[in-house]
């Protein structure tokens, strides 16, 4: 049983609850799974506890024995380690003694080497001096140099070393006495230098970096070292590296050769600077001037100039990593040198081109409309007003109204084209203008845009629209087109505002030109707004002038004072007016927007009410006629509600209440006049309406009007 406990206790991990469960399960199995004996289970637990105590004692004895054995082994290993430490200390002592002996021997060897060097150096120098003197003697001897060291290519490095030293020596010799020798040395010096440069060029073609490095190091001692750099740059840039587009291959080319330059030359940064300088001064400059020489098409010229300048600036930014320190602005200077001639006259070309584009767009637009642009006469408006006045007094129509069949002569498409052309010009201006000149240049282009878009296009269309408005109190149904003119004009102004905020304001804000830009736009817009306001005023005059004339001619007295009872329906004149005005209200809601819409609708409603109010006061009403008048007012009121103006709704409600005074019994007049709707009105207005009743004289004799007339007297 104890062995079984050991197996269970040594399980990893050991679960106490699981162990107890197994113990209970085995106890229950002994007596049967259906029965439960707590006494037996208790005895089992007691026995198990005793067994585990015995097991604990056994395990404790084993642990004690193992600990004693461990202590004995630990003592043995401590003694062994002490022996090894003693041996290690002896080895360290031997190592220090050996190190001292090595240092002593090394010191003696160095001393001996210095003595040998002191003896050998004078000898080497003497040998070298003797060799140089021998070579110098050849140059001092009359006649050509016959030493094959200068003609044997395999001895080129040796010849270079000798001739370079002889050249330095010759610089200190008296010119008169050694003139011939100095000439020979210089001539041979140039020959050897040229051979080295040719060898360098050959090695570069073969892409032999090691030989290029050797030759570069040798030539660095010669006076024509810069020629080597020139040869390298010339051969590296000899092949096309961008095809027709020179910009494409420049950056990869520079990265490729910078790696080679770092391996070959001692001052790679200076070499790569010269490498890039050559690209700008020759390749890019030639490419740019070739592209920009053709200035017949100035629009194409500007696009090409902008593109080339932008790409050059982008290239400069990408190549800036090769420039450090004092050369930080070199690429900007090189770019300026390439484009200076073109940038100096840029804004004149841009302004002239934008002006021409705007002219062409406007001309094309009017040609498509088959319209010859007219010169607006200074006193055109005054003459038109005089003709209208004379016509109304003489009852003849002498005013010639030309409405062009409803054509507004305004085009959002044209405006978008002008704004796009201007936006392109603004973008180029930001790119190509100096920082100090940018605000002035932007202002110059802005003036062109405002002049053509607002003055030449919108202002002209508004003038034509004003002339096309029918005169007030015309006898024929007026054709109204000015609302469309106002709508398109407002749409164009919104487009202009977007372009202004995106392309103009950011470039002039914080400068003196900012105020000029705002004032110029405001000046043009004020002219446009004033003409729109004038046009709306005249349009409303024409609409309600016709309504007034039409009602005066078509509304019969019998409509409101019939001899017999008739059906109480709205009069034909009223229905015709409503039928005419309802589409106009829809047109206003469609063409006018924002705060202007509410203002125009309110003004429309106020004039609408005034005409009807004045019209109704020109008749007398019996009971049947009053019913007809109320039907008319209901029709007018129904159409006026569409205006969604609280003021207009209130005015027509009051008018309806006034018309009720024509219908109610005379004994109820005082009560009706004291109602909420009419109580605040001036009593003279109320009395004027009551006087329109056909029975006014009768009720005047009665006391029905006493309260009203008394209030009026007050």
C-alpha positions, 0 to 999 in steps of 0.5 A: 500500500505504501508503494502505491502511495509513493507512486501517487505522491510522486506524480507531477503535478500532485493534486490533493483533491484528486488524491482524496477522491481516488481514496474515497472511490476505492473505499466505496468500491470495497463495500459497493457503489450503492452504499455509503459507510462514513465509519469505514471512510473515517477508518480509511482516512485514519489508516492512510494518515498513519501510513503517510506518517510512516512514509514521511519518516522513511523519506526523512531518513533517506534525506538525512543520509543523502545530505551527509553524503553530499557534505562528504563529497563537498569536502572532497571537491573543496580540497581538489579546488584548493590544489587547482588554485595553487597550481593556477597561481604558479602558472600565473607567476611563470606567465609574468616571468615569460612576459618580462623576458619577451618585452626585454627581447622585443626592446633589444630587437627594436633597438637593433632595428633602429640601428640598422635603419640608421645605417641603411637610410643614408645608404638608400638615400645615397643610392636613390640620389645616385640614381637620380643624378644618373638620370639627371646627367642624361638630361644634362647631356646634349641630344635626345634621351635614349633611356628605354625606361621612358618608352617601356610601358611596363616601366611606366610607374618607375618612369613616373616616379623618377620624372616627378622627382626630377621635375621638382628638383629642376624647379630649384635649378638656375634658369639660365644655366640649366635651361635646356635640361629643364625644357627636356625634363618638362617635356618628358614630364608632360609625356609621362603624365599624358601616358598615365592619363591615357592608361587611366582612360583605358583602365576606365573603359575596361572598368579596372577599378584597382588600376584606376586607383593606382594611376590616380594615386600616382597622378595626384603628385602631378600638376595635371591631376585635374585632367584625370578627373576631367577624363573620368567625367567626360568618359562617364558622361559620353554615353546618353543616360536618359534617351530623349529625356535627359532627366531620367538617368541622371540620379542613377548615373550619379549614384553609380559613379559615386561608388566608383569615385569613392574607390578611385579618388582621394577627394570623392566629394569634390569629384562628384561635385564637379561631376554634377556641375558638368551635368548641369552646365552642359547636359541640362543647360543645352537640353533646356535651351534647346527646348525653350528656344522656340517661343512662337507658341507662348502657351507651349513655351510656358508649359515647357518652362514650368515643366523643365524648371520643376523637374530641375528643382526636383533633380536638385533636391534628389542630388542634394545628398552629394553636397555638404557644407559650403556647397549647400546652395550650389545646385540652386545657383546652377539652376538659376544660371540655367533659367535666369534668362527665361525667368526674367521675362516670365511674368510678362509672357504669362500675363500676355498669354493669360490675357490672350487665352481669355480673349480667345475663350470669350470670342469663341463663346460669343461666336458660338452664340452668333452674337456680336458684342455691343458697346454699352452706351453710357446713357442707355439706361436713362434713354430707356427710362425716358422712353418708358415714361413717354410710352406710359403717358402717351399710351404707345410703346416706343421703348425697343426691348431686345431680350435675345430669346431668353439667352443670358450670355452667361456660361459656367463652362466658360467661367470654369475654362477661364478659372482653370487657365488662371489656376494654371497661371497661378501655379506656374507663377508660384513656381517660377517667381522669386519670393519677393516678386510673387505677390506682385505677380499674383496680383497682376494675373488676378487683375486679368482674371477679374477683368475678363470674368467679371467685367467682360463677361458677367458685367456685360451679360448683366447689362444685356439682361437689364436692357432685356427687362420689360418696362413697367406697366407694359400691356403684353405679358412680360417675359422674365429672364433676369432671374436666370441671369442672376442665378448664373452670375451668382454661380460664376461668382461662387466659382471665382471665390473658390479659385480666389481662396485656393490660389490667390489669397494664400500667396498674398496674405501677410503682404501689402498686395493682400489689401489690393487683391481684396479691394479689386475683387470687392470693387468688381463684385460691388458692380455686379451686385449693384446691377443684379439688385437693379435688375431684380428691382426692375424685374419686380416692377415689370411683373407687378406693373403688368399685374396692375395693368392687367387687373385694371383692364380685365377686372370688371365692376360687375365681378364685385357688384353683380346684379343677380346671384352668381356662383361664388368663385374666383374671377377670371382676372384673378385666376389669370394673375395667379396662373402667371405669378405661380411659375415666377415664384417657382423660378425665383426659388430655383434661381436665387439662393441663400439669404438673397432668396428670402429677401427677394421672396419677401419683396415679391410678396410685399409688392404682390400684396400692395398691388392687390390691396390697391386694386381691391380698393377701386371697386364697390361690393355687394354681398355676392361681389364680396364673396367673389372678392374673398374667393379672389383673395383666397387664391392670392393668399394660397399662391403667396403662402408658397413664398414662405414669408411670415410677413407676406402671410400676415399681410394677406391674412389681414387683407382677407380679414378686411375683405370679410368686412365687405360681407358681414352684417353691418350690426357685426362690423364693430365686433369684427373690427375689434378682432385680433387680426384687425385690431392693431390696424389704423382705423382709417384703413378699416373705414376705407374698406367699409366704405367700399360696401354698396350699403355703406350709406345705409349703415352710416345712418345707423349706429353700427359705425359709431364705435369705429368712427369714434376710434378713428377720430381719436 
